Amino acid sequence: MDASLSKKRLEELLSDILVPVEPSVQFIRRLRARLVTYHGRGPLSSWMVIVVIATVFLLAVTSIGLIIRIFLGWVSLIGLIANRRRMKSEARVAT
């Protein structure tokens, strides 16, 4: 049995399977209503506003976390420097 189809046979099969259908009036009306609704909503939708607010909130929390880490790093660095100075001055006094 030949597994390949000739071009003519393929066209016959596709013409039998793919039959053009006219869309119903109700479908066209719904499609137009959706297009008008989406087009008429304007640039701001409620979901877009919620996503933008959530993104700004997460960025603010992240930046505050970064600022706190930098601040703690500086405080610990100052503490280490002060501790070394104190240890050196105690060592000088002991000798």
N, C-alpha and C positions, 0 to 999 in steps of 0.2 A: 504494500500500500504506500502510495506517495504521500509524504508528510507535508510537502510544500503545496501551496495553493497558487493557482494561476491568478493573474491580475483580474481577469474577467470573472472568475468564480468568486474572488474576494469582493469585488464590487457588487455582485448579485447577492451575496450573503449580507453585506452591509446595507444594501437597499431594502432587503426584507426586514432586517432588525431595526434599523434607524428610520422610523417613520416620523416625518415632521408633524408637530402637534401645535395647534393654535392655543395660546394661553387663554384662560377664561377671563371674563370681564372683571370678576371679583379679584383675581390674582393681580391684574394690572392696576386696579384701584388701590389695593393694599400696598403694592410696590411704590406707586406714586405717593401715597400717604406717608410711607416711611422716608422717602427721599425728601419730601417737603418738611417732615418733622425734623430730620437730622440736619437739613440745610438751614432750617429756620431757628435752630436752637442758639446759634451764635457761637462765638469762640470759647465762651466759658460754660462748662457743664459742671454739675455738682461733683461728679467724680473727679474731675480734673482739679478742682479746688481742694478737695480732700487729699488727693495725692500730693499736691504742692505743699499743703500745710504739714502733712506727715513728713515729707522730705526735709522741709525747713526745720522741723522739730528734731529729727534725727541728726541733722547736721549740727544744730546747736548743742545737742547733748554730746555729740562726738567731740566738738571743739572745746567744750567745757572740760571734758575728760582729758583731752590733750593738754590744756592749760594747767589743770591740776597736777598732771604728771610732771610737766616741766617745772612747776613751782616746787613740788616735792623733791625733784632732782636738785634744784638749786639749794633748797634748805638742807638737804643731806650733804651736799658738797661743802656748804658753809660750815656745817657741823663737823665734818671730817677735818677741814682745815683748822677750825678752832680746837678740836681735840688733839691734833698733832702739835699745835703751838703749846697747848697746856702740858702735853707729855714732855716736850722739849724743855719747857721752863721748869717743870718738876724735876727733870733729870739734872738740870744745871744746879738747882737748889740742893739736891741730895748729894752732889759731889763736892 
